[in-house]
Amino acid sequence: MSDAAEPTTDGGPSRHPPADWQAREAALLGPWAMPAADSAGRIHDEPPHAFRSPYQRDRDRVVHSAAFRRLAHKTQVFTDYPGDYHRSRLTHTLEVTSIARTLARSLSLNEDLVETLALAHDIGHPPLGHAGEDTLNDLLADEGGFNHNQQALRIMTLLEQRYPAFPGLNLSQEVLDAQAVRARLPEAPPPLLEAQVVDAADSIAYDTHDADDAIELGFVSLDALLELPLVAAAASRVAGRHGQLGPLALRRAVLHELVEIQVAGLIESTASRIKQDGLDSPAAVREASAAGHRLVGHAAGIAAGKRELERFLFQQVYRSGQVMEVRQRSQGQLRRLFQWYCDHPRDMPPRYRQRVDSLGLRRSVADYLAGMTDRFLNRDVRRRLD
């Protein structure tokens, strides 16, 4: 009988209260992980929560934010294509989070911090995927440009309005630091392992699911992908385990194995580096990162295979004539709508109009457009421009 249901003197079960989060972290985290008890805190002080750690609160704030919900209707790669199979920015985020949690648990890292970073990593993306980002960056060339990672920081600290006591989400400093690293800000501290595994999970997820979506939409064939060494290695494992499979079952099994190869390899190589460097604290992780030690990374063979897969996707999918045609049409619509709101700022919602004096008109218009989903943008284009 488990200790969670020991018998009592009257014969009924007795439920022990769950251990507090400090005890849980002490039992599960490696010395190289970032404990929530040692967090540097928040920009705006808040009393501790009765039963959630700081990073649990951060995770919940991200999930309940408007910016996170809007990811459901923002493009990942394929804009304006029929069907519901291919990924949205939200389903990409959930796949990244799933992989990141596996990495975190296997490496004895802080899963709550990792989950927060993974869930938040793309909340700054505008509609139309990277096409939208490139357009806004061009439109704001004289205003500091536009970068989705920097925009995520602005959402976290300013733009999201959910709490009466402070602007933004008031997330823990470690979350803001990790996002500053993603944004490549010069003041960003060297990254913790938790931040590094989220970047790795992001790469694993999009390399695999972009290939899956490209096959589904007819941009490439599985046979073409099987010419690549990393995909061929995955297919060989599948054949050894399952024998001959039909086309759809083979595709799904190969892509699943492609994730497995990358995740298992990353855990092995990272664990080896942690041991080799003798990391015994988050401070030691930061010192190693600052010295240029690559702590979370693939072995040479897998890394080379990933680079080849990414080159293939860039040439055959991201820069294909069909994708570029849709991209250019969508970018033209976004440019026209941007100019329309610059000419009609009173038609923006009040919270964006109110920031014009402090942030400037063009930045405020970009903030408004960046928060739109693809479908809202399309409706607004028809309403304002047709």
ROVODO-573268 format. One record per residue (C-alpha): residue in one letter; x, y, z. Coordinates in pm, whole numbers, plus 50000, padded with zeros to 5 digits. Each point is the difference from the previous one (the first is absolute). Layout:
BEGIN
{r A; {X; Y; Z}} ...
! end
This chain:
BEGIN
{r M; {50000; 50000; 50000}} {r S; {50137; 50340; 49907}} {r D; {50078; 50256; 50267}} {r A; {49736; 50226; 49843}} {r A; {49721; 49775; 50125}} {r E; {50108; 49845; 50329}} {r P; {49720; 49854; 50216}} {r T; {49878; 50197; 50299}} {r T; {49884; 49869; 50334}} {r D; {49638; 50006; 49881}} {r G; {50082; 49792; 49691}} {r G; {49970; 50284; 49744}} {r P; {50277; 50136; 49781}} {r S; {50213; 50289; 50122}} {r R; {50125; 50246; 49742}} {r H; {50326; 50177; 50076}} {r P; {50007; 50359; 49880}} {r P; {50221; 50045; 49694}} {r A; {50356; 50110; 50057}} {r D; {50057; 50372; 49947}} {r W; {50175; 50115; 49685}} {r Q; {50327; 50072; 50183}} {r A; {50019; 49639; 50119}} {r R; {49911; 49872; 49653}} {r E; {50273; 50207; 49837}} {r A; {50255; 49894; 50262}} {r A; {49922; 49636; 49924}} {r L; {49996; 50024; 49620}} {r L; {50237; 50272; 49879}} {r G; {50362; 49947; 49918}} {r P; {50247; 50250; 50148}} {r W; {50034; 50161; 49654}} {r A; {49626; 50076; 49982}} {r M; {49843; 50333; 50094}} {r P; {49793; 49969; 50321}} {r A; {49702; 50232; 50024}} {r A; {50093; 50082; 50360}} {r D; {50312; 50174; 49867}} {r S; {49816; 50209; 49742}} {r A; {50109; 50361; 49971}} {r G; {49634; 50098; 50034}} {r R; {49776; 50223; 49795}} {r I; {50014; 50361; 49883}} {r H; {49694; 50075; 50211}} {r D; {50011; 49832; 50342}} {r E; {49719; 49760; 50081}} {r P; {49935; 49784; 50307}} {r P; {50076; 49628; 49951}} {r H; {49718; 49770; 49901}} {r A; {49867; 49751; 50252}} {r F; {50074; 49687; 49795}} {r R; {50146; 50094; 49660}} {r S; {50366; 50066; 49937}} {r P; {50101; 50322; 49822}} {r Y; {50053; 49808; 49675}} {r Q; {49663; 49826; 50028}} {r R; {49840; 50344; 50028}} {r D; {50198; 50115; 49696}} {r R; {49879; 49703; 49799}} {r D; {49639; 50065; 50094}} {r R; {50028; 50369; 49912}} {r V; {50131; 49915; 49656}} {r V; {49726; 49743; 49935}} {r H; {49726; 50244; 50108}} {r S; {50137; 50290; 49796}} {r A; {49825; 50132; 49691}} {r A; {50326; 49981; 49806}} {r F; {50022; 49625; 50064}} {r R; {49639; 49935; 49895}} {r R; {50050; 50189; 49674}} {r L; {50272; 49754; 49899}} {r A; {49719; 49759; 49908}} {r H; {49927; 50210; 49691}} {r K; {50348; 50116; 49904}} {r T; {50200; 49845; 49718}} {r Q; {50291; 49768; 50071}} {r V; {50128; 49962; 49643}} {r F; {49712; 49949; 49759}} {r T; {49780; 50306; 49959}} {r D; {49657; 49973; 49842}} {r Y; {50011; 49632; 49910}} {r P; {49690; 49776; 50020}} {r G; {49968; 49733; 50262}} {r D; {50043; 49978; 50373}} {r Y; {50291; 49753; 50014}} {r H; {50297; 50234; 49983}} {r R; {50125; 50170; 50313}} {r S; {49895; 50337; 50134}} {r R; {50232; 50203; 50220}} {r L; {49816; 49856; 50303}} {r T; {50031; 49633; 49905}} {r H; {50368; 50062; 49926}} {r T; {50035; 50150; 50348}} {r L; {49834; 49699; 50162}} {r E; {50228; 49760; 49814}} {r V; {50304; 50200; 50109}} {r T; {49873; 49989; 50359}} {r S; {49952; 49624; 49988}} {r I; {50355; 49941; 49876}} {r A; {50146; 50256; 50241}} {r R; {49836; 49835; 50300}} {r T; {50143; 49663; 49900}} {r L; {50346; 50152; 49975}} {r A; {49959; 50180; 50332}} {r R; {49886; 49692; 50188}} {r S; {50274; 49783; 49855}} {r L; {50266; 50257; 50092}} {r S; {49858; 50077; 50349}} {r L; {49925; 50361; 49908}} {r N; {49719; 50220; 50129}} {r E; {49701; 49885; 49796}} {r D; {49779; 50289; 50108}} {r L; {50253; 50255; 49875}} {r V; {50056; 49805; 49678}} {r E; {49628; 49972; 49937}} {r T; {49955; 50374; 50053}} {r L; {50281; 50084; 49759}} {r A; {49867; 49760; 49737}} {r L; {49641; 50123; 50024}} {r A; {50113; 50363; 49979}} {r H; {50270; 49971; 49736}} {r D; {49782; 50103; 49703}} {r I; {49741; 50234; 50153}} {r G; {50163; 50294; 49822}} {r H; {49936; 49865; 49651}} {r P; {49779; 50217; 49778}} {r P; {49750; 49856; 49750}} {r L; {50132; 49845; 49676}} {r G; {50296; 49832; 50171}} {r H; {50346; 50119; 49903}} {r A; {49852; 50181; 49700}} {r G; {49812; 50227; 50240}} {r E; {50309; 50044; 50215}} {r D; {50217; 50095; 49704}} {r T; {49742; 50251; 49880}} {r L; {49968; 50174; 50336}} {r N; {50378; 50002; 50038}} {r D; {50029; 50178; 49666}} {r L; {49724; 50249; 50085}} {r L; {50169; 50082; 50331}} {r A; {50354; 50018; 49860}} {r D; {50038; 50357; 50129}} {r E; {49833; 49916; 50333}} {r G; {50224; 49718; 50119}} {r G; {49847; 49728; 49785}} {r F; {49772; 49714; 50106}} {r N; {50106; 49665; 50141}} {r H; {49755; 49746; 50138}} {r N; {50228; 49912; 50292}} {r Q; {50029; 50365; 50103}} {r Q; {49626; 50036; 49950}} {r A; {49943; 49711; 50240}} {r L; {50196; 50190; 50264}} {r R; {49785; 50307; 49939}} {r I; {49688; 49788; 50042}} {r M; {50138; 49857; 50324}} {r T; {50090; 50339; 50147}} {r L; {49763; 50251; 49840}} {r L; {49741; 49907; 49740}} {r E; {49799; 49724; 50169}} {r Q; {49747; 50159; 50234}} {r R; {49848; 49744; 50237}} {r Y; {50087; 50115; 50349}} {r P; {49906; 50327; 50170}} {r A; {50323; 50036; 50198}} {r F; {50251; 50001; 49713}} {r P; {50040; 50002; 49621}} {r G; {50094; 49682; 49821}} {r L; {50010; 49660; 50168}} {r N; {50263; 50077; 50266}} {r L; {50184; 49674; 49939}} {r S; {50303; 49881; 50194}} {r Q; {50336; 50148; 49908}} {r E; {50128; 49665; 49872}} {r V; {49719; 49990; 49742}} {r L; {50078; 50355; 49888}} {r D; {50373; 49919; 49987}} {r A; {49939; 49696; 49781}} {r Q; {49785; 50202; 49762}} {r A; {50268; 50269; 49989}} {r V; {50247; 49731; 49893}} {r R; {49762; 49893; 49721}} {r A; {49972; 50364; 49895}} {r R; {50382; 50028; 50002}} {r L; {49996; 50308; 50217}} {r P; {50350; 50107; 50106}} {r E; {49898; 50021; 50366}} {r A; {49872; 49640; 50010}} {r P; {50186; 49776; 50247}} {r P; {50146; 49665; 49889}} {r P; {49715; 49749; 49968}} {r L; {49902; 49740; 50256}} {r L; {49963; 49639; 49890}} {r E; {49622; 50041; 50015}} {r A; {50017; 50268; 49731}} {r Q; {50240; 49798; 49788}} {r V; {49781; 49690; 49990}} {r V; {49701; 50205; 49884}} {r D; {50201; 50129; 49705}} {r A; {50100; 49644; 49917}} {r A; {49639; 49879; 50031}} {r D; {49886; 50278; 49767}} {r S; {50247; 49885; 49735}} {r I; {49902; 49634; 50034}} {r A; {49631; 50083; 49974}} {r Y; {50007; 50223; 49697}} {r D; {50248; 49788; 49802}} {r T; {49767; 49704; 50039}} {r H; {49653; 50150; 49978}} {r D; {50086; 50231; 49711}} {r A; {50105; 49691; 49806}} {r D; {49674; 49828; 50097}} {r D; {49788; 50299; 49897}} {r A; {50192; 50040; 49674}} {r I; {49924; 49638; 49907}} {r E; {49633; 50041; 50095}} {r L; {49965; 50310; 49780}} {r G; {50187; 49845; 49710}} {r F; {50313; 50215; 50003}} {r V; {50235; 49703; 50037}} {r S; {49975; 49623; 50004}} {r L; {50109; 49759; 50268}} {r D; {50226; 49836; 49742}} {r A; {50185; 50330; 49954}} {r L; {50044; 50035; 50375}} {r L; {50128; 49644; 50024}} {r E; {50299; 50109; 49792}} {r L; {50121; 50200; 50303}} {r P; {50228; 49807; 50239}} {r L; {49818; 50086; 50323}} {r V; {49659; 49908; 49857}} {r A; {50147; 49685; 49846}} {r A; {50135; 49898; 50341}} {r A; {49653; 50043; 50149}} {r A; {49848; 49792; 49719}} {r S; {50255; 49724; 50054}} {r R; {49902; 49974; 50365}} {r V; {49633; 49989; 49907}} {r A; {50060; 49722; 49745}} {r G; {50194; 49798; 50256}} {r R; {49719; 50032; 50251}} {r H; {49684; 49981; 49784}} {r G; {50100; 49861; 49663}} {r Q; {49808; 50114; 49693}} {r L; {49746; 50277; 50063}} {r G; {49750; 50183; 49782}} {r P; {50078; 50357; 49891}} {r L; {49810; 50185; 50273}} {r A; {50106; 49766; 50282}} {r L; {50360; 50018; 49877}} {r R; {49998; 50379; 49991}} {r R; {49866; 50030; 50352}} {r A; {50236; 49737; 50138}} {r V; {50303; 50159; 49833}} {r L; {49918; 50348; 50129}} {r H; {49941; 49863; 50349}} {r E; {50336; 49823; 49986}} {r L; {50163; 50319; 49873}} {r V; {49892; 50176; 50320}} {r E; {50115; 49703; 50209}} {r I; {50348; 49998; 49846}} {r Q; {50047; 50371; 50064}} {r V; {49863; 49998; 50354}} {r A; {50188; 49689; 50114}} {r G; {50321; 50123; 49844}} {r L; {49965; 50344; 50157}} {r I; {49942; 49853; 50348}} {r E; {50307; 49778; 49968}} {r S; {50233; 50271; 49872}} {r T; {49876; 50263; 50247}} {r A; {50024; 49769; 50300}} {r S; {50354; 49920; 49896}} {r R; {50091; 50370; 49983}} {r I; {49844; 50070; 50339}} {r K; {50210; 49725; 50153}} {r Q; {50315; 50094; 49812}} {r D; {49976; 50368; 50104}} {r G; {49921; 49906; 50362}} {r L; {49706; 50237; 50014}} {r D; {49879; 50031; 50358}} {r S; {49782; 50313; 49996}} {r P; {49807; 50234; 49768}} {r A; {50285; 50248; 50047}} {r A; {50242; 49741; 49863}} {r V; {49770; 49954; 49700}} {r R; {50003; 50373; 49932}} {r E; {50379; 50010; 50033}} {r A; {50041; 49713; 49756}} {r S; {49758; 50161; 49757}} {r A; {50183; 50333; 50026}} {r A; {50326; 49820; 49923}} {r G; {49851; 49867; 49678}} {r H; {49939; 49640; 50111}} {r R; {49714; 49848; 49802}} {r L; {49817; 49809; 50273}} {r V; {49676; 49903; 49823}} {r G; {50074; 49876; 49652}} {r H; {49991; 49703; 49768}} {r A; {50287; 49768; 49922}} {r A; {50180; 50082; 49676}} {r G; {49818; 49743; 49786}} {r I; {49651; 50104; 50100}} {r A; {50091; 50369; 49976}} {r A; {50123; 49949; 49643}} {r G; {49683; 49810; 49913}} {r K; {49784; 50277; 50139}} {r R; {50184; 50263; 49797}} {r E; {49942; 49802; 49683}} {r L; {49631; 49956; 50080}} {r E; {49966; 50374; 50068}} {r R; {50170; 50089; 49670}} {r F; {49760; 49767; 49820}} {r L; {49695; 50158; 50165}} {r F; {50126; 50352; 49930}} {r Q; {50050; 49931; 49631}} {r Q; {49706; 49772; 49931}} {r V; {49738; 50144; 50236}} {r Y; {50065; 50339; 50159}} {r R; {50125; 50154; 49674}} {r S; {49788; 49801; 49758}} {r G; {49820; 50199; 49731}} {r Q; {49658; 49918; 50143}} {r V; {50088; 50109; 50354}} {r M; {50174; 50315; 49876}} {r E; {49701; 50100; 49788}} {r V; {49764; 49978; 50298}} {r R; {50260; 50169; 50220}} {r Q; {50037; 50299; 49770}} {r R; {49625; 50046; 49964}} {r S; {49951; 49987; 50378}} {r Q; {50288; 50238; 50064}} {r G; {49847; 50251; 49760}} {r Q; {49672; 49990; 50191}} {r L; {50180; 50048; 50332}} {r R; {50193; 50299; 49865}} {r R; {49683; 50165; 49875}} {r L; {49818; 49942; 50328}} {r F; {50296; 50140; 50195}} {r Q; {49985; 50320; 49797}} {r W; {49622; 50018; 50039}} {r Y; {50030; 50001; 50379}} {r C; {50282; 50254; 49987}} {r D; {49753; 50223; 49811}} {r H; {49707; 49909; 50229}} {r P; {50146; 49944; 50351}} {r R; {49666; 50080; 50164}} {r D; {49867; 49672; 49866}} {r M; {50241; 49800; 50218}} {r P; {49875; 49880; 50342}} {r P; {50050; 50255; 50281}} {r R; {50292; 49820; 50166}} {r Y; {50203; 50029; 49679}} {r R; {49899; 50361; 49933}} {r Q; {50103; 50094; 50351}} {r R; {50356; 49879; 49940}} {r V; {50058; 50211; 49690}} {r D; {50143; 50294; 50195}} {r S; {50246; 49783; 50194}} {r L; {50088; 49734; 49741}} {r G; {49940; 50179; 49671}} {r L; {49731; 49945; 49740}} {r R; {50173; 49738; 49785}} {r R; {50104; 49784; 50296}} {r S; {49647; 50018; 50144}} {r V; {49849; 49899; 49666}} {r A; {50248; 49711; 49976}} {r D; {49907; 49886; 50351}} {r Y; {49634; 49994; 49899}} {r L; {50061; 49810; 49676}} {r A; {50242; 49757; 50166}} {r G; {49729; 49900; 50245}} {r M; {49756; 49907; 49724}} {r T; {49935; 49641; 49898}} {r D; {50015; 49909; 49632}} {r R; {49622; 49979; 49972}} {r F; {49946; 50332; 50179}} {r L; {50256; 50160; 49770}} {r N; {49820; 49863; 49694}} {r R; {49667; 50133; 50125}} {r D; {50152; 50338; 50077}} {r V; {50158; 50020; 49656}} {r R; {49660; 49941; 49841}} {r R; {49837; 50253; 50230}} {r R; {50261; 50276; 49967}} {r L; {50148; 49955; 49654}} {r D; {49738; 49845; 49770}} 
! end
